[in-house]
Amino acid sequence: MVGISELAKNVAKKTGVSQKQAREVIKAFVEEVVTQVNNGERVNLVGFGIFERRVQKARKARNPRTKAVIHIPEKKKFTFKPSGKIKYL
């Protein structure tokens, strides 16, 4: 798995900036995507994908041990839909 440090190292090599600067830009980018999505916006990165919040409807489920029916409330999920360009690589 690749983390921010590894991404920052690769971005720094490609752009000629320091790893620290690259890490700060990556962190700021991620924070901004999360902020925009939490504010109800869809973030569309052409060629990469779409970040958005979707509502998962309330539903009933069954506890497998007790077989009791439980109510699961509605919730908002953070979702990512990949672009067709990367979906099938």
TORTORKE-830632 format. One record per atom (N, C-alpha, C): x, y, z. Coordinates in steps of 0.001 Angstrom, whole numbers, plus 500000, padded with zeros to 6 digits. Layout:
BEGIN
XYZ/...
END
This chain:
BEGIN
500843498824500000/500000500000500000/500886501235500000/500469502255499285/501217503496499163/500549504558500031/501353505243500835/500833506305501698/501220507677501188/500888508685501972/501167510057501571/502663510299501396/503484509711502256/504931509921502144/505480509418500821/505021508235500412/505485507666499141/504969508492497968/503702508903498040/503155509765496993/503929511073496916/504211511655498078/504940512923498118/506330512788497510/506981511662497774/508323511443497213/508251511395495688/507265510684495145/507128510560493694/506715511875493048/505800512603493687/505380513902493162/506545514887493198/507320514851494257/508476515742494381/509477515496493252/509718514235492935/510646513896491837/510126514423490504/508830514260490262/508250514653488975/508117516158488812/507939516879489922/507675518315489827/508855519193490208/509858518621490838/511013519411491227/510815520217492503/509786519895493282/509598520564494564/510098519638495669/510169520156496886/510633519314497988/509536518325498395/509944517262499074/508978516272499552/508018516913500552/508531517815501359/507683518496502347/506597519312501652/506977520055500617/505998520845499870/504967519938499197/505437518851498602/504532517917497925/503554517311498934/504038516929500111/503183516350501153/502124517362501600/502514518633501761/501570519675502170/500485519877501113/500863519857499848/499891520027498764/498930518840498725/499446517628498867/498590516431498856/497610516476500019/498092516807501209/497208516894502378/496146517968502187/496532519125501656/495578520214501427/494540519784500390/494961519072499366/494038518589498338/493013517630498932/493470516673499719/492559515709500338/491585516420501270/492080517346502079/491214518099502991/490149518875502217/490527519470501101/489581520259500309/488520519364499660/488913518201499182/487944517261498612/486928516861499681/487403516504500867/486508516097501958/485589517249502351/486115518462502447/485308519627502812/484207519872501786/484556519842500514/483567520085499468/482480519021499458/482866517765499603/481890516678499612/480992516788500842/481559517110501998/480764517270503211/479804518456503121/480106519426502258/479225520574502040/478167520289500971/478093519058500512/477066518671499557/477463518767498104/478704519082497824/479182519198496444/479689517857495929/479597517677494624/480244516537493964/481587517029493462/482640516265493682/483964516629493194/484287515692492043/484347516271490831/484590515497489617/485997515768489122/486853514766489200/488213514866488683/488234514095487364/488174514823486260/488067514214484941/489227513250484725/488890512047484297/489899511023484063/490244510226485309/489711510617486464/489992509906487705/488710509362488322/487750510256488639/486496509792489201/485746510892489919/484635510504490557/483754511440491240/483636511051492714/483843512046493579/483637511884495020/482310512545495359/481472511889496170/480212512493496578/479669511807497822/478649512445498413/477911511866499540/476619511303498981/476278510100499383/475018509484498998/474286509052500247/472973509103500184/472158508699501321/471843507218501178/472179506457502217/471787505053502272/470493505000503074/469439504534502445/468123504539503078/468098503676504337/467186504021505226/466978503210506431/466503501828505984/466855500822506759/466464499464506382/466335498597507617/465773497443507421/465664496467508498/466668495356508217/467252494844509277/468216493754509160/467921492746510257/468572491623510175/468336490581511160/469658490222511829/469632490167513161/470789489735513926/470955488238513670/472098487786513129/472247486377512790/472231485429513995/472605485923515160/472611485057516347/471223484900516966/470555486056517148/469264486021517856/468078485989516910/468307486233515639/467255486310514612/466307487487514829/466643488379515750/465808489549516018/465966490563514885/464869491201514511/464893492230513475/465334493543514126/466292494209513494/466772495493514002/466594496550512919/466438497784513345/466266498904512430/467616499600512267/468053499748511034/469291500477510746/468887501819510160/469252502926510813/468802504244510353/469490504681509058/468895505677508428/469469506279507233/470826506879507574/471764506813506630/473059507452506855/473629507959505546/474519508929505655/475174509501504482/476541508847504334/476800508323503136/478060507636502880/478920508463501937/480202508463502174/481175509104501302/481511508071500237/481274508402498963/481496507421497903/482449507948496841/483063507027496132/483933507342495008/483537506459493838/483269507079492705/482949506333491487/484101506566490513/484874505523490200/486019505709489329/485614506020487894/486461506760487217/486262507080485818/486396505804484989/485751505780483853/485875504645482953/487314504419482508/488108505494482519/489510505374482101/490332504518483057/490000504540484354/490792503748485306/490053502516485806/488762502452485534/487941501357486060/488409499992485567/488841499927484325/489155498632483737/490629498447483414/491511499114484125/492957498933483903/493436497619484472/
END
